[in-house]
Amino acid sequence: MKDIAYFKKLAHQLMFDLSDDEAKDIALEFETLQKQLSILEAIDTTNVEEMIYPFEMPTTFLREDVVENVCSQEDALKNAKAQKEGHFVVPKVVK
């Protein structure tokens, strides 16, 4: 099992902090996930044919994409607090 220091370091690299309890919970969940993956890896798939497409029958029943009720760019930007060159201007969210 990976220790909580590993997950705290990983969280710090992703620019957020974990409490010891949160890191412990994640470590336990990670251990459970590893056990589940080892069960899947133990399954013998030597004579199983690979699937290229998840459906056996063609999916002709899917509808065609039809463009409907399109508003103009002008209408879309009408209530925007800020806009520039035909686009919404939003606050920067990353450092």
N, C-alpha and C positions, 0 to 999 in steps of 0.2 A: 504494500500500500504506500502511495506517495504521502509524504507528511504534509502538514498544513503549511509549512514554510514554502513549499513548492507552489502551492496555490496562491499564497499571499504574494509571492514574487511575481507570478504570472499576472495576477490582478493589477499589481503595481505597474507592470510593463504595459498593460492595457489602460492605464491611467485611471484606475479606481482602487479603492482600498477595501479590504475585507476585515471584519472582526475575526477573532479567533474562533468564535462559534460558527460564523458563516463559512470560514475556511474548513473547519472540521466537517460540517454538513456536506460541503462540496466534495471533500475527500471520501466520505462514506458513499456518496452517490457515484463517484468515479469508480470506486471499488466494485459497486454493484454492476455498473455498466461493463467493467472489464470481465466480470464473471459471466454476464449474459453474452458477451462477444465470444468468450471461450467456448460456450455451449454451441453457438452458431458455427464456429470454426471446426467443431468436432463432427459436424454433419458431413457424411460422405456424399459428395456430389459428382463422383467420377462418371456416372452414366446419365447424368442429367443434361439435357440439351439446353443451350443458352437461349434466353429469350431476347429477341431484338425488339419486339413490340408487345405490349402487355395484353392486347386483345387478339383473340383467335380470328374473329370476323372483322372485316373492314368496318371502319367507323363512319359509314356513309350517313348514319342517322344524325350526325352533328349538324347543326344549323350553319348556314352561311353567315358571315359577318356582313351586316348591312348597316351603313352609316345612317343614323337617324338623329333628329333633334340636336343638331350641332349649333352651338352658339358661336358668334363671331369673336375674334380676338378682342375687339373693342368692348364687347359685352362682358367677356370674361375678366377683363382688367378694370371694368367700371368701378368696382368697390375696393380695389386694391389700395392699401395705404401708400405704397410706393411702387413705382414701375420705372423701367428703363429699357429703351429699345424694344418695346413690345413684350417684356418679361416681368414677372413678379420680382420685386427686390425684397429679400428676407434677411433677418439678422444672421451674422456669422455664427455657426454653432460648433465649430471645432477651433482648437487653438493652433 
